[in-house]
Amino acid sequence: MAERRIKIKKKADFFKSMPFNFCDRWCERCDLYDKCRAFQDMFVNRIEHIAKGEDPDSPAAIFADMRKAFVLATEVIKRDIQKQGIDPQKVKVTIVKEEIDKRLRPEIFPLWRLGHKFTLETQRLLTNVFSEQDEELLEIFDRLKKGIEELNWYHTFFDSKLYRALVDHQVLEKEKDKIFRSMVRQDMNVSAKLSYQALISCQRVLDQIFQNCRGYMSWARDLSVLTKFIAEKIEAQFPGLNKTKVIFHGAVTK
C-alpha cells in the first residue's frame, strides 16, 4: 500500500502549481482527479479501509481520515511557518469556540443573512421538484437532471463558503501581522470566489427552470433575480476574488 501511495502522489504533478483544496470539492465531476493530491489521498484512504475490511463511509473511518488530515495540515503549516523564518514553537494558536464568541455567528453578517435566505428558498424549491408528480414536469426535470443536481450541490456550498469569506474579512480588519494577513486574505478571496462561482451556477439552472417549467416560473425568476443581487454584493465586498484562481467544474477559473 505504501508503494501504491507513492505512485499515486507522483502522478499529482499539477498539484505543485496550485492547492487543490481551492475547489468546489465535487470530485465526481472533476477532470483533474488523476492530477489532484486531495483526491488521491482520499482514494488511498478508502482503499486502505476496504483492505482492512472496514466500511470507508462509517463514522469511525471518517473520523480516522479527519485525524490524519489534521495531522498532515499541521505539518504543512509548520513547514510554511518555517519558510517565513518563524520558529513554530513560538507561534501561539488560540481556538475560539463559535458558540462562545458571538461575533462569529453567521447571523451578524447582513450579506450572509441575505445569502441564507436564498439557500432556504432554494431548498424549498428543490423539495417541490423532488416530490413532483406531474408527468410532463417530471420529463422536463429529467432533461434538466444535471442542472438540478448542480443546484442541489451548490446552493449549500455557496452558503458555507460565503460565511467563511465573511469571517476572514472580519479577522483581516483586526490582524496586524503581515504574514497572517496574507494567509487570511488568500483564504478570504478563495472562499469568496468559490461562493460567487457557486451562486452563478445556481443562477444558470434557475434560468433553465424558469424557461422550461410551468408552475415554477415565478419562483425560479424571483430566485434568479436574488442571485444577481447577491452576486453584485459579493463582488463589491471582495474585489480580490476577480484575481483569484480556483478549481470549479473540474477546470481552473480565470
Backbone bond lengths (Angstrom), bond angles and torsions (degrees), N, CA, C in turn:
res aa  C-N    CA-C-N  psi(-1)  N-CA   C-N-CA  omega(-1)  CA-C   N-CA-C  phi
1 M - - - 1.463 - - 1.533 111.30 -
2 A 1.367 115.27 -35.75 1.462 118.77 178.66 1.517 110.48 -62.17
3 E 1.356 116.08 -40.90 1.458 120.11 178.27 1.518 110.40 -63.97
4 R 1.335 116.36 -39.81 1.466 121.19 179.14 1.523 110.22 -61.89
5 R 1.345 116.37 -42.53 1.471 120.45 179.62 1.526 110.34 -61.73
6 I 1.320 117.51 -43.32 1.463 120.94 -179.19 1.513 110.56 -63.57
7 K 1.323 117.39 -44.01 1.453 121.08 -179.32 1.513 111.24 -62.62
8 I 1.311 116.44 -42.17 1.467 120.58 -179.27 1.519 110.50 -64.85
9 K 1.318 117.38 -43.88 1.460 119.91 -177.45 1.524 111.75 -69.51
10 K 1.318 117.42 -29.38 1.461 119.32 177.57 1.518 111.13 -66.24
11 K 1.331 117.01 -25.71 1.455 120.41 178.96 1.531 111.49 -73.49
12 A 1.336 115.95 -18.28 1.454 119.61 -172.93 1.525 111.93 -84.54
13 D 1.321 117.20 52.59 1.467 120.74 -177.78 1.522 112.00 -63.92
14 F 1.338 116.89 -37.56 1.451 119.51 -175.51 1.522 111.65 -66.98
15 F 1.339 116.04 -22.35 1.464 119.97 179.93 1.519 111.73 -60.37
16 K 1.336 115.77 -25.90 1.459 119.50 -178.66 1.525 112.04 -64.49
17 S 1.323 117.37 -26.00 1.460 119.96 -175.04 1.526 113.44 -97.24
18 M 1.356 117.03 -8.26 1.453 118.14 -178.48 1.520 110.59 -162.44
19 P 1.317 120.01 130.81 1.477 120.54 175.12 1.528 110.15 -64.51
20 F 1.315 116.73 126.44 1.455 119.76 -175.89 1.526 113.07 -82.85
21 N 1.329 117.76 -2.68 1.460 117.72 173.11 1.532 110.78 -82.19
22 F 1.337 116.64 -1.54 1.468 120.96 172.81 1.524 107.80 -86.12
23 C 1.320 116.76 61.97 1.458 119.83 -171.71 1.522 111.19 -147.72
24 D 1.333 115.72 177.69 1.463 120.49 -179.24 1.529 112.40 -87.97
25 R 1.338 117.35 2.11 1.464 124.70 174.87 1.533 113.44 56.35
26 W 1.321 116.22 29.75 1.462 119.97 176.12 1.521 107.23 -105.62
27 C 1.330 115.61 74.38 1.461 121.96 -171.48 1.525 112.49 -60.02
28 E 1.355 116.36 -33.99 1.464 119.64 -177.11 1.521 112.65 -61.50
29 R 1.332 117.01 -23.24 1.455 120.01 -177.57 1.528 112.83 -111.34
30 C 1.318 116.00 15.07 1.465 119.73 -175.55 1.522 110.64 -101.69
31 D 1.331 116.61 132.24 1.461 121.93 178.71 1.526 112.47 -83.81
32 L 1.332 117.08 -3.10 1.457 120.89 -175.90 1.525 112.54 -103.92
33 Y 1.349 117.15 11.06 1.461 119.68 -174.08 1.528 112.86 -58.76
34 D 1.342 117.39 -33.27 1.456 119.48 -177.52 1.520 112.35 -77.33
35 K 1.335 117.38 -5.57 1.461 121.87 177.83 1.525 111.56 -114.92
36 C 1.330 116.46 3.34 1.467 121.12 -169.27 1.519 111.42 -103.52
37 R 1.310 116.21 121.23 1.461 120.23 179.98 1.524 111.22 -67.43
38 A 1.326 117.72 -37.80 1.459 120.48 -179.86 1.521 110.52 -60.11
39 F 1.344 116.75 -45.43 1.460 120.53 179.10 1.519 110.95 -67.41
40 Q 1.336 116.86 -42.76 1.455 120.55 -177.86 1.523 111.60 -63.54
41 D 1.335 116.60 -39.77 1.464 119.78 176.94 1.517 110.81 -63.31
42 M 1.335 116.64 -42.16 1.455 121.25 178.72 1.528 110.43 -63.54
43 F 1.340 116.06 -41.31 1.462 121.18 179.45 1.525 110.95 -62.76
44 V 1.334 116.78 -44.99 1.462 121.23 179.89 1.522 110.58 -62.65
45 N 1.338 116.63 -41.29 1.467 120.21 178.42 1.529 111.10 -59.02
46 R 1.334 116.70 -43.33 1.467 120.64 179.94 1.538 110.67 -63.61
47 I 1.326 116.10 -43.65 1.463 119.91 179.94 1.522 110.81 -62.44
48 E 1.333 116.49 -40.89 1.467 120.27 -179.72 1.526 111.18 -63.77
49 H 1.331 117.02 -40.24 1.467 120.21 178.14 1.525 110.68 -64.64
50 I 1.339 116.38 -45.06 1.465 120.86 -179.85 1.523 110.62 -62.77
51 A 1.346 117.13 -40.93 1.466 121.35 179.41 1.524 111.65 -62.44
52 K 1.333 116.11 -28.94 1.472 120.61 179.16 1.531 112.16 -88.21
53 G 1.336 115.86 0.14 1.455 119.17 -178.34 1.521 112.79 80.05
54 E 1.340 117.22 20.46 1.467 122.17 -178.54 1.526 110.41 -101.16
55 D 1.301 115.70 153.10 1.458 121.31 174.57 1.527 108.22 -81.79
56 P 1.345 119.23 114.22 1.473 120.54 -177.07 1.520 113.72 -66.19
57 D 1.348 116.95 -15.17 1.461 120.55 179.88 1.523 112.87 -101.46
58 S 1.340 116.58 6.04 1.465 119.88 178.68 1.526 110.37 -74.45
59 P 1.331 118.15 153.74 1.473 120.51 178.35 1.528 112.62 -55.19
60 A 1.352 116.77 -39.65 1.468 119.64 -178.74 1.526 110.79 -63.31
61 A 1.337 116.91 -42.82 1.465 120.66 -179.95 1.524 110.95 -67.42
62 I 1.318 116.72 -41.36 1.466 121.08 -179.81 1.529 110.59 -62.21
63 F 1.339 116.84 -44.61 1.469 119.91 179.96 1.527 111.07 -67.82
64 A 1.328 117.13 -35.04 1.468 120.02 176.81 1.523 110.45 -63.45
65 D 1.341 116.42 -41.73 1.469 120.91 177.92 1.524 111.03 -65.24
66 M 1.340 116.09 -37.72 1.468 120.12 178.46 1.524 110.83 -64.50
67 R 1.333 116.72 -41.10 1.466 119.77 178.31 1.525 110.88 -61.29
68 K 1.346 116.10 -43.24 1.457 120.04 178.38 1.520 110.94 -62.73
69 A 1.336 115.79 -39.71 1.464 120.13 -179.50 1.524 110.95 -65.43
70 F 1.334 117.07 -39.31 1.466 120.09 179.84 1.525 110.96 -67.98
71 V 1.329 116.94 -38.28 1.465 120.26 177.54 1.525 109.90 -62.81
72 L 1.343 116.13 -45.54 1.463 120.76 179.07 1.529 110.54 -62.52
73 A 1.343 116.33 -43.03 1.470 120.28 -179.97 1.527 110.69 -61.73
74 T 1.327 116.70 -40.24 1.466 121.00 179.13 1.520 110.55 -62.36
75 E 1.330 116.14 -42.02 1.477 120.09 179.44 1.526 110.90 -64.45
76 V 1.334 116.41 -41.69 1.465 120.68 179.43 1.527 110.44 -63.75
77 I 1.331 116.79 -43.05 1.471 121.10 179.56 1.518 110.67 -62.75
78 K 1.320 116.32 -42.27 1.463 119.84 179.41 1.519 110.93 -61.89
79 R 1.336 116.44 -41.93 1.475 119.65 179.02 1.523 110.80 -63.80
80 D 1.358 115.89 -41.99 1.464 119.46 179.92 1.527 111.17 -64.63
81 I 1.316 116.45 -39.12 1.466 120.62 178.93 1.527 110.08 -64.73
82 Q 1.332 116.22 -41.95 1.460 119.84 179.55 1.520 111.67 -64.52
83 K 1.341 117.09 -35.71 1.459 121.17 177.61 1.527 111.21 -61.18
84 Q 1.342 115.36 -29.10 1.462 120.01 179.30 1.529 112.21 -83.74
85 G 1.351 116.01 3.07 1.462 119.71 178.62 1.515 113.37 80.78
86 I 1.340 117.45 21.92 1.458 121.71 -178.65 1.527 109.59 -109.07
87 D 1.332 116.81 138.60 1.449 121.64 176.77 1.525 108.63 -78.49
88 P 1.364 118.72 115.89 1.474 121.16 -178.61 1.519 113.00 -55.98
89 Q 1.346 117.34 -28.76 1.462 120.76 -178.60 1.529 111.95 -68.19
90 K 1.328 116.07 -20.05 1.465 119.57 -177.77 1.529 112.52 -96.38
91 V 1.338 115.76 -0.81 1.460 119.73 -179.60 1.525 109.30 -89.59
92 K 1.315 116.68 123.80 1.461 121.68 178.55 1.524 109.28 -97.17
93 V 1.317 115.95 133.17 1.454 121.34 178.58 1.517 108.75 -112.57
94 T 1.315 116.65 124.81 1.454 121.86 179.51 1.520 109.16 -108.28
95 I 1.308 116.80 124.79 1.457 121.95 177.85 1.523 108.52 -102.10
96 V 1.313 116.61 122.84 1.463 121.76 -179.37 1.513 108.78 -112.49
97 K 1.309 117.41 121.39 1.451 120.95 178.63 1.520 109.66 -70.16
98 E 1.321 115.00 131.49 1.462 120.47 -176.46 1.516 111.66 -59.34
99 E 1.366 116.80 -39.18 1.454 119.01 -176.90 1.518 112.53 -71.22
100 I 1.350 116.92 -18.51 1.461 120.40 177.93 1.520 110.17 -89.48
101 D 1.316 116.25 -44.58 1.455 120.80 -179.98 1.525 109.03 -86.25
102 K 1.325 116.79 95.13 1.462 121.71 -174.44 1.524 112.26 -64.83
103 R 1.327 117.32 -18.00 1.468 119.38 -179.10 1.526 111.51 -66.35
104 L 1.349 115.79 -21.98 1.455 118.83 -176.89 1.529 113.04 -94.54
105 R 1.305 117.13 1.72 1.454 119.09 177.55 1.531 109.24 -69.14
106 P 1.324 118.07 134.60 1.469 120.55 -173.96 1.521 114.36 -59.95
107 E 1.342 116.27 -28.08 1.461 119.36 -176.30 1.523 114.22 -64.41
108 I 1.339 116.28 -16.38 1.465 117.87 -178.87 1.526 112.05 -75.34
109 F 1.337 117.11 -15.11 1.456 120.88 -177.24 1.533 109.96 -96.11
110 P 1.336 118.71 114.48 1.468 120.94 178.95 1.528 113.27 -56.60
111 L 1.347 116.15 -38.47 1.454 119.38 -179.35 1.527 110.95 -67.50
112 W 1.326 117.31 -37.54 1.457 119.47 176.72 1.526 110.70 -65.12
113 R 1.323 117.46 -41.08 1.467 120.05 179.47 1.525 110.08 -60.67
114 L 1.323 116.38 -40.06 1.464 120.32 178.31 1.531 110.21 -66.30
115 G 1.331 116.18 -44.61 1.454 120.41 178.82 1.520 111.92 -64.99
116 H 1.320 116.76 -37.03 1.461 120.55 -179.82 1.531 110.82 -68.72
117 K 1.312 116.20 -32.69 1.466 119.60 174.39 1.526 109.81 -60.06
118 F 1.328 116.34 -43.36 1.458 120.50 176.53 1.531 110.61 -60.66
119 T 1.338 117.03 -44.06 1.463 120.80 -179.22 1.528 111.39 -60.61
120 L 1.314 116.66 -45.67 1.467 120.61 -178.69 1.524 111.46 -65.80
121 E 1.337 117.20 -42.01 1.470 120.43 179.62 1.529 110.65 -66.93
122 T 1.326 116.36 -35.23 1.462 119.86 177.92 1.519 110.76 -68.67
123 Q 1.337 116.86 -37.54 1.461 120.20 175.93 1.523 110.94 -61.02
124 R 1.318 116.90 -39.65 1.461 120.90 178.30 1.528 110.36 -64.29
125 L 1.331 116.69 -43.57 1.461 120.38 178.55 1.523 110.71 -61.69
126 L 1.338 117.03 -46.18 1.458 120.86 -178.34 1.529 111.32 -65.02
127 T 1.327 117.28 -36.13 1.462 120.48 176.76 1.518 110.44 -59.17
128 N 1.331 116.07 -40.91 1.459 120.30 177.75 1.526 111.50 -68.80
129 V 1.331 116.12 -40.16 1.468 119.79 179.50 1.526 110.57 -61.21
130 F 1.352 116.29 -46.18 1.464 120.62 -175.94 1.528 112.82 -71.78
131 S 1.337 117.15 -18.31 1.466 120.11 179.54 1.528 111.92 -107.13
132 E 1.333 116.80 8.64 1.464 121.58 -178.19 1.533 111.01 -62.67
133 Q 1.338 115.95 140.24 1.461 121.77 -179.50 1.528 112.74 -113.85
134 D 1.327 116.62 -15.71 1.460 119.84 -178.37 1.536 110.04 -65.48
135 E 1.327 117.02 123.42 1.462 121.01 -174.98 1.530 112.80 -63.50
136 E 1.326 116.34 -39.39 1.464 119.42 179.74 1.520 111.25 -64.13
137 L 1.341 116.04 -43.42 1.465 119.86 178.22 1.527 111.42 -67.46
138 L 1.324 116.33 -36.44 1.460 119.77 178.78 1.522 111.11 -61.65
139 E 1.322 117.04 -37.10 1.464 120.86 177.36 1.522 110.54 -66.03
140 I 1.342 115.87 -40.25 1.472 119.90 178.78 1.524 110.18 -66.26
141 F 1.335 116.64 -44.57 1.461 120.54 179.89 1.525 111.11 -63.13
142 D 1.334 116.13 -32.57 1.463 119.70 177.91 1.529 110.20 -65.62
143 R 1.339 116.24 -38.11 1.469 120.01 177.52 1.532 110.95 -69.26
144 L 1.321 115.44 -29.40 1.467 120.74 -179.85 1.530 111.88 -96.61
145 K 1.315 116.24 17.61 1.461 120.80 -172.39 1.524 112.86 -54.37
146 K 1.323 117.54 -47.42 1.462 120.76 -177.85 1.528 110.99 -61.07
147 G 1.338 116.16 -43.35 1.454 119.45 179.49 1.523 112.27 -65.96
148 I 1.318 116.88 -40.16 1.463 120.55 179.76 1.526 110.42 -65.31
149 E 1.333 116.13 -36.82 1.465 119.74 175.21 1.530 110.34 -62.09
150 E 1.325 116.84 -39.72 1.467 120.39 178.38 1.526 111.04 -65.78
151 L 1.313 116.54 -42.23 1.465 120.34 178.12 1.523 110.03 -61.01
152 N 1.324 116.31 -41.62 1.464 121.30 179.96 1.522 111.53 -64.99
153 W 1.338 117.09 -37.82 1.465 121.35 -179.27 1.526 111.68 -76.05
154 Y 1.315 116.45 -48.08 1.461 119.99 -168.34 1.530 115.22 -82.65
155 H 1.334 119.08 -20.61 1.463 117.84 -176.23 1.530 111.89 -69.15
156 T 1.353 118.02 -29.13 1.463 120.29 175.24 1.532 111.45 -89.40
157 F 1.328 116.73 -33.11 1.464 120.93 175.39 1.532 109.50 -59.80
158 F 1.329 116.37 -43.16 1.465 122.04 176.98 1.521 110.82 -55.34
159 D 1.317 116.57 -47.02 1.458 123.15 -176.53 1.527 111.10 -58.60
160 S 1.331 116.97 -49.32 1.464 121.01 -176.40 1.530 112.01 -68.54
161 K 1.345 117.49 -39.41 1.459 120.29 -179.97 1.530 111.92 -70.51
162 L 1.327 116.70 -33.71 1.465 119.50 177.00 1.521 110.13 -64.66
163 Y 1.315 116.48 -43.01 1.468 120.36 178.76 1.532 110.60 -60.86
164 R 1.322 116.70 -44.24 1.465 120.04 -179.88 1.526 111.26 -62.08
165 A 1.325 117.07 -41.71 1.464 120.66 179.23 1.527 110.81 -63.56
166 L 1.318 116.74 -40.27 1.467 121.00 -179.23 1.525 111.70 -67.97
167 V 1.332 117.00 -38.57 1.463 120.25 176.42 1.520 109.96 -64.62
168 D 1.338 117.10 -44.42 1.468 121.02 177.66 1.528 110.71 -59.21
169 H 1.324 115.96 -39.86 1.468 120.73 -179.87 1.525 110.31 -61.61
170 Q 1.321 116.18 -40.00 1.463 120.29 179.13 1.525 110.72 -68.49
171 V 1.332 116.75 -42.49 1.464 121.24 179.19 1.521 110.09 -62.80
172 L 1.335 116.95 -40.88 1.460 121.97 -177.13 1.525 111.50 -62.37
173 E 1.318 116.81 -31.83 1.466 120.34 -179.55 1.521 112.34 -66.14
174 K 1.351 116.60 -23.56 1.463 120.14 -175.77 1.528 113.34 -109.78
175 E 1.333 117.00 -20.07 1.461 120.55 -176.86 1.532 111.12 -71.47
176 K 1.331 116.18 131.72 1.464 121.20 -178.30 1.526 112.91 -103.04
177 D 1.324 117.10 -30.54 1.452 120.65 -176.25 1.529 110.69 -67.09
178 K 1.328 117.42 128.44 1.463 121.95 -175.69 1.532 112.79 -63.02
179 I 1.330 115.56 -40.67 1.465 119.41 -178.04 1.520 110.34 -64.72
180 F 1.333 116.36 -48.48 1.454 119.51 -178.41 1.527 111.28 -70.65
181 R 1.314 117.30 -30.66 1.467 119.64 175.38 1.532 110.09 -62.17
182 S 1.334 115.52 -40.74 1.463 119.76 179.27 1.528 111.00 -64.41
183 M 1.339 116.94 -41.33 1.456 121.24 179.81 1.523 111.25 -65.66
184 V 1.329 115.71 -44.33 1.466 120.40 -179.20 1.525 110.36 -66.66
185 R 1.343 116.60 -40.67 1.463 119.98 -179.79 1.527 110.94 -62.61
186 Q 1.320 116.71 -41.03 1.461 119.67 178.50 1.525 111.03 -63.25
187 D 1.320 116.43 -46.66 1.464 120.13 179.72 1.523 110.61 -62.85
188 M 1.330 116.93 -38.87 1.460 121.48 179.27 1.526 111.05 -62.45
189 N 1.326 116.67 -48.14 1.465 120.02 -177.78 1.529 112.20 -67.64
190 V 1.334 116.65 -36.86 1.462 120.13 177.17 1.528 110.11 -64.75
191 S 1.324 116.47 -46.57 1.468 120.48 179.99 1.520 111.12 -63.07
192 A 1.327 116.24 -41.73 1.464 120.33 179.23 1.527 110.77 -64.63
193 K 1.347 116.89 -40.72 1.465 120.65 -179.27 1.533 110.61 -65.90
194 L 1.323 116.94 -43.65 1.460 120.55 178.86 1.529 110.95 -64.49
195 S 1.319 116.39 -40.41 1.461 120.58 177.96 1.521 110.30 -63.13
196 Y 1.321 116.42 -44.61 1.464 121.93 -179.86 1.530 110.71 -63.36
197 Q 1.326 117.29 -46.79 1.463 120.78 -179.66 1.527 111.24 -62.41
198 A 1.339 116.51 -39.68 1.462 120.41 178.36 1.521 110.88 -63.23
199 L 1.321 115.92 -40.23 1.461 120.33 -179.88 1.520 111.36 -66.00
200 I 1.334 116.97 -41.68 1.464 120.80 178.51 1.527 110.64 -63.79
201 S 1.324 117.20 -38.07 1.464 120.63 176.82 1.522 110.67 -63.14
202 C 1.326 116.06 -41.84 1.468 120.24 177.41 1.524 110.66 -61.61
203 Q 1.315 116.16 -40.82 1.461 120.19 -179.44 1.524 111.48 -61.58
204 R 1.332 117.05 -42.41 1.466 120.81 179.87 1.529 111.20 -60.31
205 V 1.322 116.32 -41.29 1.464 120.26 -179.73 1.530 110.45 -69.29
206 L 1.307 116.32 -41.26 1.469 120.08 178.69 1.524 110.80 -61.58
207 D 1.322 116.38 -37.32 1.471 119.62 177.38 1.530 110.64 -65.22
208 Q 1.340 117.01 -35.91 1.465 120.45 177.33 1.532 110.71 -66.11
209 I 1.319 116.30 -41.57 1.466 120.51 178.23 1.520 109.95 -64.51
210 F 1.326 116.69 -41.51 1.464 121.58 179.29 1.533 111.03 -60.29
211 Q 1.313 116.30 -40.29 1.463 121.32 -176.04 1.529 113.35 -77.71
212 N 1.331 117.13 -20.36 1.466 118.82 -170.94 1.526 116.05 -120.57
213 C 1.312 118.81 -19.02 1.464 119.68 -168.46 1.521 112.68 -116.33
214 R 1.291 116.49 105.10 1.460 120.42 174.84 1.530 108.42 -65.33
215 G 1.303 115.47 147.04 1.453 119.77 -177.00 1.511 112.90 88.18
216 Y 1.345 116.32 -17.49 1.468 121.25 179.90 1.527 111.43 -119.85
217 M 1.333 116.24 0.19 1.463 120.34 -172.75 1.524 112.41 -62.06
218 S 1.321 116.84 -50.69 1.465 120.58 -178.12 1.527 110.82 -63.79
219 W 1.315 115.79 -43.87 1.457 122.18 179.99 1.527 110.95 -60.04
220 A 1.324 116.50 -50.88 1.464 121.17 -178.52 1.523 111.34 -65.64
221 R 1.340 116.69 -38.20 1.466 120.29 179.75 1.522 110.53 -62.89
222 D 1.340 117.09 -46.74 1.463 120.34 -178.71 1.533 111.32 -62.75
223 L 1.327 116.87 -39.69 1.458 119.81 178.84 1.525 111.52 -68.68
224 S 1.329 116.74 -35.88 1.458 120.73 178.19 1.525 110.75 -64.29
225 V 1.316 116.33 -42.37 1.472 120.98 177.05 1.525 110.41 -61.68
226 L 1.334 115.94 -40.52 1.459 120.66 179.34 1.530 111.07 -64.54
227 T 1.333 117.68 -39.42 1.467 119.90 178.73 1.527 111.29 -62.17
228 K 1.318 117.10 -40.36 1.462 120.42 179.48 1.528 110.74 -62.82
229 F 1.321 115.75 -41.65 1.462 120.78 179.94 1.529 111.03 -64.68
230 I 1.344 116.33 -44.41 1.462 120.75 179.56 1.524 110.66 -66.27
231 A 1.334 116.93 -41.04 1.469 121.17 -179.91 1.532 110.58 -59.44
232 E 1.320 117.15 -41.13 1.463 120.79 177.91 1.523 110.84 -63.56
233 K 1.331 116.53 -38.86 1.461 121.11 179.12 1.536 110.71 -65.69
234 I 1.327 116.91 -40.79 1.460 121.07 179.67 1.529 110.66 -64.95
235 E 1.335 116.89 -44.80 1.468 120.38 178.78 1.517 111.26 -61.29
236 A 1.330 116.75 -37.95 1.471 120.83 -178.87 1.525 111.08 -68.70
237 Q 1.332 117.22 -39.46 1.467 120.39 -176.83 1.518 112.44 -81.03
238 F 1.347 116.77 -28.24 1.471 120.48 -177.16 1.530 110.05 -126.62
239 P 1.321 118.32 69.56 1.472 120.49 -177.71 1.520 112.78 -61.79
240 G 1.330 117.58 -22.97 1.458 120.86 -179.50 1.512 113.65 -69.62
241 L 1.328 117.55 -14.67 1.468 119.46 -178.37 1.526 111.47 -64.39
242 N 1.333 117.35 -28.43 1.465 120.95 -177.58 1.530 112.70 -69.60
243 K 1.327 116.88 -15.19 1.466 120.80 178.72 1.536 111.44 -107.25
244 T 1.326 116.14 6.98 1.464 121.08 -174.81 1.522 111.03 -102.03
245 K 1.332 116.12 133.54 1.459 121.44 177.86 1.532 110.18 -95.95
246 V 1.309 116.57 135.02 1.450 122.79 173.88 1.521 108.12 -137.33
247 I 1.314 116.56 168.53 1.466 120.85 175.17 1.516 107.93 -101.84
248 F 1.319 114.69 119.74 1.463 120.47 -176.28 1.518 108.89 -140.20
249 H 1.314 115.83 133.03 1.476 120.58 -174.52 1.518 111.38 56.78
250 G 1.349 115.96 32.64 1.462 119.28 176.17 1.501 115.38 77.46
251 A 1.340 117.37 11.11 1.471 120.33 -179.84 1.522 109.38 -137.01
252 V 1.318 115.59 155.09 1.460 120.89 177.91 1.518 108.62 -80.99
253 T 1.331 116.27 124.70 1.460 120.49 -179.57 1.520 110.11 -76.17
254 K 1.310 115.89 157.62 1.463 121.12 177.57 1.503 110.12 -85.20
